[in-house]
């Protein structure tokens, strides 16, 4: 089984409930098994800043799926939970965003998927929850904890567990 990390984000509706449903849909216990889940975090909007703050989290999974099949499964979960990627502005409000951050130590860059995620090391809203569950993980030669130390995490707040 491969180990993969996925980021979850959203700022429309009951995001934390949406996360719970998305994780249940994604992780069937057979082809995709949940290994770890970070806390949820309030985070400032990124890209388009004139919108409500986001809730973000990261999960680690063990999977039998290929990277492309895992991405398709994640996007299927997004659609089932109300996301319409083609109808929303990039970095705008959304019910759910599932991004594949890393898949084992695979480096990949094709028309549908880049691994590791091309903006992983620039986004505190991803690195904070990733560092909570995998601080020593090395991705593309960089230790997650070290990557987090290089970004501004101002405005990111851990939410209480539900």
C-alpha positions in Angstrom: 0.0 0.0 0.0 1.1 3.5 -0.7 0.9 6.4 1.7 -0.7 9.6 0.6 -1.5 12.9 2.1 -4.6 14.9 1.2 -5.6 18.4 2.2 -9.2 19.4 2.9 -10.6 22.9 2.8 -13.8 24.7 2.6 -15.7 27.9 3.6 -19.3 27.3 2.6 -21.8 25.6 4.8 -21.0 23.3 7.8 -17.5 22.6 6.6 -16.5 20.3 9.5 -19.5 18.1 8.8 -18.6 18.1 5.1 -15.1 17.0 6.0 -16.5 14.1 8.1 -18.7 13.0 5.2 -15.8 13.4 2.6 -13.4 11.3 4.7 -16.0 8.6 5.1 -16.7 8.6 1.3 -13.0 8.6 0.4 -11.8 6.1 3.0 -13.7 2.9 2.4 -11.3 0.8 4.5 -10.3 -1.4 1.5 -8.7 0.6 -1.3 -8.2 3.7 0.9 -7.7 3.4 4.6 -7.4 6.4 7.0 -4.1 6.5 8.9 -4.2 9.9 10.5 -6.3 13.1 10.6 -5.2 16.5 11.7 -7.2 18.9 13.8 -9.4 21.4 11.9 -8.0 24.9 11.6 -9.5 28.3 10.9 -7.3 29.9 8.2 -7.4 33.2 6.4 -8.5 33.1 2.8 -5.7 32.7 0.2 -5.7 33.9 -3.4 -9.1 35.8 -3.2 -8.9 37.4 0.2 -12.4 39.1 0.3 -14.3 36.0 1.4 -15.0 34.1 4.6 -12.1 32.3 6.3 -11.6 28.6 5.6 -11.5 25.5 7.6 -8.5 23.3 6.6 -7.2 19.9 7.6 -4.9 17.1 6.3 -5.4 13.4 6.3 -2.9 10.6 5.7 -4.2 7.5 4.0 -2.9 4.1 2.9 -4.1 3.2 -0.5 -4.1 0.6 -3.2 -5.2 3.2 -5.8 -2.8 4.8 -8.2 -2.2 8.5 -7.8 -4.6 9.3 -10.6 -7.3 7.0 -9.3 -7.0 8.5 -5.8 -7.3 12.0 -7.3 -10.4 11.0 -9.3 -11.9 9.5 -6.2 -11.2 12.7 -4.3 -12.8 14.8 -7.0 -15.8 12.5 -7.1 -16.2 13.1 -3.4 -16.0 16.9 -4.0 -18.8 16.6 -6.7 -21.0 14.5 -4.5 -20.7 17.1 -1.7 -21.6 20.0 -3.9 -18.4 21.3 -5.5 -18.6 22.4 -9.1 -15.0 23.2 -10.0 -15.9 24.5 -13.5 -18.4 27.1 -12.1 -16.4 28.7 -9.3 -13.5 31.2 -9.4 -10.0 29.8 -8.7 -9.3 30.2 -5.0 -12.8 31.4 -4.3 -15.5 30.1 -1.9 -16.2 26.4 -1.9 -18.0 23.7 0.0 -15.0 21.3 -0.3 -11.6 21.2 -1.8 -9.6 17.9 -1.7 -6.0 18.2 -2.9 -3.6 15.4 -3.3 -0.4 16.7 -1.6 2.0 13.7 -1.9 1.9 10.1 -2.8 4.8 8.0 -1.4 7.9 9.6 -2.8 6.5 9.9 -6.3 7.4 12.9 -8.4 4.9 13.4 -11.2 3.9 16.2 -13.5 1.4 15.6 -16.2 -1.8 17.2 -17.6 -4.0 16.2 -14.7 -1.7 15.8 -11.6 1.5 17.2 -10.2 3.1 15.5 -7.2 4.1 16.7 -4.8 1.4 19.4 -5.0 3.1 22.4 -6.7 2.2 25.0 -3.9 2.5 22.7 -0.9 5.6 24.5 0.5 4.1 27.9 0.1 0.8 27.4 2.0 0.8 27.6 5.8 -2.9 26.5 5.8 -1.7 23.1 4.5 1.7 22.9 6.3 0.2 23.5 9.8 -2.1 20.5 9.7 0.4 18.4 7.8 3.0 19.1 10.4 0.6 18.1 13.1 0.3 14.6 11.8 3.7 14.1 9.9 6.3 16.6 11.1 9.2 14.5 10.2 7.9 13.3 6.8 10.3 14.2 4.0 8.5 15.4 0.8 10.7 16.3 -2.2 13.7 16.4 0.0 12.2 18.8 2.5 11.2 17.9 6.1 7.6 19.1 6.7 8.5 20.8 10.0 11.3 22.7 8.3 9.0 23.8 5.5 6.4 25.1 8.1 9.1 27.1 9.8 9.7 29.0 6.6 6.1 30.3 6.0 4.0 32.8 7.8 1.3 31.0 9.8 -0.3 34.2 11.2 -4.1 33.9 11.6 -4.2 30.1 11.7 -6.1 28.8 14.7 -6.7 25.2 15.8 -10.4 24.5 16.3 -11.5 22.4 19.3 -12.1 18.7 18.6 -15.7 17.8 18.0 
